[in-house]
Amino acid sequence: MSTHAKLTYEGKEYTLPVVEGTEGERAVDVSQLRQSSGLVALDPSFGNTAATESSITFIHGEEGILRYRGYPIEQVAERGRFTEVCYLLIYGERPSPEKLREFRKRLTYHTLLHEDMKKFFEGYPANAHPMAMLAAMFASLATFYPEESTAVDDNIARVIAKSKTIAAFAYKKSIGQPFMYPKNDLSWPANFLRMMFAVPSEPYEIPEVFEDALNLLLILHADHEQNCSTSTMRMVGSSEANLFASLSAAICALWGPRHGGANQRVIEMLEAIQEDGADLPGFLDKVKDKKSDVRLMGFGHRVYKNFDPRARILKRAADRIFNELGISDPLLELAKRLEETALEDPYFVERKLYPNVDFYSGLIYRAMGIPTSMFTVMFTLGRLPGWIAHWLEMKTDPSGYRIHRPRQIYAGPREREFDDRGTRHM
Ligand code: ACO
């Protein structure tokens, strides 16, 4: 491999180092280019820019490969439990049984919300979107738990433990039911399901199939390297904003329908197609019409150009879960037909558009009784360890980190005079 690339500009030659990752990916290091040549790199939306070197997650978009810390997602999804995956992503290695027990104990210890935080929920309108509540609650954690360098591990345990309590309380608020407190002999997913669906006066048994399904969904969402919300986490964290504020910003980034908000939009899209008589070619015509702003939600990905391995796992899981529950959902059948129809259509083939993680996840959440407005919250719960892992990787980088501050190419008016128009008192 050549260790350098050459750039010729205005008769001068500049030598740029080439960096190679452990999986053979190569990048031209342009960090010193401006100093030597006066040029900066222009890459709107960062489609061709590696923002960092990272050891957490590897994706090969053309081959549909996803690995957490080197472990293939298929194996982690089949054999892992969410808390172990949190530990793996954040601290770099799988924990010993002793370390895992200790980590679980810390998560348990931190599950409760400060009683004063409960009052915050009272102020929101009944129809408040739970993502708005989640973002506000995460930022509010900073008012209870000061960010000290010695408290990093405690704060990490706090956010993973409390996130499910905050999410379940947001749901209970939206349906006007009393909050259920955590019961800490349960696993992370079971504890969350109980806080969501139990009511104080009634016994509640957590269906094992739901606990396993949630475990799988959380694991599949746990990290996805430098996506929009994770880049936001790093960006905000680079200003030395605290962990809770950085997470709140990442939650807001995830909310958008091009990112985590897509899972809610997929179900809304399927329902609308169903209502319109399930005319799939007619719907795809609208998607392909460049004058319309209709997109096939749950399709397409910036990195995957072959298949998204998470979508494959979820499609199979959806079939298994629906079988185990002995239920059928016409929307699952519709989704499969929509996928088939789209994958035969040259528009999607030429653009390499395939189902992404959001295409089938919502159908499983639906089967579990989780309402559509909570889908992106579910994504958030899963993605927390990934955000934290990236934040910690940046914070503990032995070569340090600088504030993230891209440059721009200014394209506005040249200098002009701001003349006095006598409007000073208007
Ligand atoms: N439906 C219809 N056309 C699409 C779709 C789609 N879902 N996705 C991409 N395209 C088209 C674009 O219009 C564009 O066509 P053109 O070349 O004729 O202009 C081409 O495919 C390339 O698309 P881009 O928008 O440039 O791709 P980009 O990498 O910027 O966007 C994204 C990726 C945001 C995921 C996009 O595919 C999309 O909006 N998908 C639907 C929303 C969605 O499912 N988001 C979840 C992503 S996964 C995640 O965040 C968890």
Residues whose N, C-alpha, C, O or C-beta is under 5 A from the ligand:
A	BS01	ACO	P257 R258 H259 G260 A262 V287 V294 R295 L296 M297 G298 F299 G300 H301 R302 R351 N356 D358
